[in-house]
């Protein structure tokens, strides 16, 4: 598959085209972020977010620019936003500190009421998960209910780990939209 063809198919929501683009450009975006962040986990998280955002907004891609440049720009903007959030939270915690400090010891064990609410919420969550496409249900089940690692999911589904990470991110995003619509 050629890159231009993959982009056109991806705009039509073709999963194989998404996978092709992910495999083709993962190393470029990840390498760029690794140089910026000097941290493998941060670079990976930002790269996953960049691909997820790019795939969500692929119809806005302008073919006058290289696709790789577009992806890297998205990842750069995500990194800038994260740095801004960190700076804001640091300055907030500095301005919010007081001379008088006190500590509350919290009992974090769930009460019977908490357990009942959690069980009800779990039932609702499972109904919402069933509204997702089967391949999204599967990755959520494997990751959060069977508690498999990305590597284990990758082996079980016989898909590259990067695909699993993006698929999981998209599944969580779609699930959040379903839940949000119900609460509106």
N, C-alpha and C positions, 0 to 999 in steps of 0.2 A: 504494500500500500504506500502511496506517495503522500507527502505531508499535506499538500493542497486538497487531495481527495479525502484524506482523513478529517481535515477541518470541515469540509462540506458535509461529510457523513455525521460528524460529531454535532453539527448544527441541527441535524435531523434526529438527534438523540440516539445515535448508534453506539452501543456499548463497546464493540470491538474497536471502533475509531478512537474512543476515549482511551482505551487500554493502549492502543498503538502510540498515541500522542504522549501518554504518561511514560511509557517505556522509552520513547525516543528522547524526551526532554528532561526526565527525572534527574539524571546526573548533572546536567547543566545548571538547573535551578538549585539543586542541593549543594553543588560545589560552590556556586555563587554565595549562597547563604552561609555555608561553612566558613568561608573566608571572612564574611561580615561578622558573624556571631562568635566564631571561635568555639562553638559548642555544638556537638553532634545532635543532641536532643532538640535544642532550639532550632537548628538548621532543618532537621527533619519535620518538626511541627510546622514551621513556617512554610516549608515546601508543600506539605500536605494541604495546608490552608490555601496556598496559592493555586494549586491544581483544582481544588474544590471550587474556589471562587471563579477561576478561569472557565471551568466546565459549566458552572451555573450561568455565566455571562458570555458564553462563547458566541452568541449571536451578535454581540457588540464588537467582536474582533474585526479590525480593519486590515484587509489584506495588503494595504500599502506598506505595512511594517512586517518585519519578520516575526513569526509566531514565537520563536525563542525569546526575542526582545520583549514582546508583550508579556510573556510569562514571568520573565525576570523582573520587569517593572512592577507587576502585581506583587511579586514576592518582596520586592524592595519596599513598597508601600505598606505591606502588612508588617514588615519589620519596623518601619518608622513608627507606625501606630502603636506597636507593642512597647517600643522604647518610650514613647510619649506617655503611655499609661503607667509604665513603671516610674517615670520621673514624677508624674502627678501623685501617685500613691505614696512615694517617698516623701514628697513635700507635704502631703496631707498628714502623714504620720508624725512629721517633725512639728508641724504647727498645732497638732492636736495633743501633744504630750503636755502633761501637767506635773507640777512639782509633787503634788500629793498623789501617790499611787496606792491602789488597793487591789486586792486579788479576791475573786470569788471562786470557790471550789464548786465546780459544776458536777452534778450527778448526770452522767451521759447515758446511763442505761435506760433503755426505752421502757416507758410505762405500759400497762396493758392497753390504754387508750391509743398510745403511739403505735403499738403493734397492730391494733385493729385498723387504724387509719392507713398504715403502711400496706397491710394486706388488701384493703379496698383499693388503694392507689395502684397496687401491683396488678390487680384484676383489670382496672381501667387501662393501665399501661399495656398489658398483654393484648387487650382488644385493639388498642391503637397500633401496636406493632403489626397485628394481623392485616391492617390496612395498607402496609408497605408491600412492594413487590417482593416475591419469594426470595430473590438473591439478597435483598437488604434484610429481610427477616432472618435469613440464615446467618449472616455475619453478626448481627446483634445477638442472636441466640448463642452462637459460639463464643463470642467475646464476653458478654455480660452474664449469661446464665450458666454456661459451661466453664466460664473463666479461663478460656484458652488464650495463650499468647498470640501475638501477630504471626510469629513463626509457625506455631502449631496450626493456626487457621490456614495459613499459606499452604502447608503440607496437606492438610485435610481436603482443601478445595482445589489443590493443584493449580494455584494461581500465584503470581509474583507477590511478595510481601507489600510492595508499594501499591499494587492494585487493591489489596485488602484494606490498607490504611485509608485510601481515598474512598473506597466503597463504604467503609464504616463511618467516615466523616459525613458522607452524603446521606447515609441512612439516618444518622443522628439528626442531621439538619432537617430532613423530611419528616422525621418523627416529631421534632420540635414544632414544625409548622402545623402538623395535625393537631397536636396538643394545644397550640396557640389558638387555632381556629375554633376549637371546642370551648375555650375560655372566653372568647370574644362575644 
